[in-house]
């Protein structure tokens, strides 16, 4: 298999409230921030490290939840209680002192600046047709080798026979 290519697609998240009112809107912003943050080009390397996968996802989810709640006007204590983290952890995420907090904040700023339009970067496996063509070429090469080997065996059999 070849290496994965990275493709991008623009997504319209303009319906997601950047200043949420109520829990439903907070959840909408939180989910949009998590998804848009995960699919940032520079985040893939970090997330795809097997040892860091769950840690990264958890940190991004907490940072996104904290920022969504902050934008809804929740106090730090309430955010910490709802997300099950300490107030200092929440502050660190909101102030961008953590990598996840910084990424989520940048994602939010991009959403705001671009009117809800954001590019998501997606790793794509090499296409099946490319792989199929490679296999066909290998098969043809093997068939040619087998044909030559068969001819050599027949020649040897005639010489010995």
C-alpha positions, 0 to 999 in steps of 0.5 A, spaced: 500 500 500 502 507 498 502 512 503 496 516 505 494 522 501 491 528 505 485 531 501 481 537 504 473 539 503 470 545 505 464 544 510 459 550 512 458 550 519 455 557 519 448 554 522 452 552 528 451 558 534 458 561 536 454 564 542 450 559 544 444 560 548 442 553 552 444 546 552 442 544 545 446 550 542 452 549 547 452 541 545 452 544 537 458 548 538 462 543 542 461 538 537 463 542 531 469 544 535 471 537 536 470 535 529 473 541 526 479 541 531 480 533 529 480 534 522 485 540 522 491 538 518 496 539 523 492 535 528 493 528 524 500 527 526 498 528 534 492 524 534 494 518 530 500 516 534 497 510 537 500 512 544 496 518 544 490 517 541 485 517 547 489 522 551 488 527 545 481 526 543 479 527 551 483 533 551 480 536 545 473 534 547 474 537 554 477 544 551 471 544 546 466 543 551 470 548 555 470 553 550 463 552 548 460 553 555 465 559 556 461 562 549 455 561 553 457 565 559 458 559 564 462 560 570 469 556 570 466 553 576 460 550 572 464 548 566 469 544 571 463 541 574 459 539 568 466 536 564 468 533 570 475 536 570 478 541 575 478 549 575 485 549 573 485 544 567 479 548 564 482 555 565 489 552 562 484 550 556 481 556 555 487 560 556 490 556 550 496 554 555 494 546 553 496 544 546 488 542 545 486 548 548 490 552 543 487 548 537 480 549 539 481 556 540 484 557 533 478 553 530 473 557 533 477 563 531 477 560 524 469 559 524 468 566 526 473 569 521 470 565 516 463 565 517 462 558 519 466 555 513 472 551 515 476 546 511 477 539 514 483 535 512 482 528 511 487 522 510 485 518 504 488 511 502 490 510 495 485 509 491 483 501 490 484 502 482 491 504 483 492 498 487 488 494 482 493 496 477 499 495 481 497 488 482 495 487 474 502 489 472 505 484 477 500 478 475 502 480 468 510 480 470 509 473 473 505 470 467 511 472 463 516 469 467 512 463 468 511 462 460 519 463 460 520 458 465 515 453 461 519 454 455 526 453 458 523 446 461 520 444 455 527 445 451 531 442 457 526 436 456 527 435 449 535 436 450 534 430 455 529 426 451 
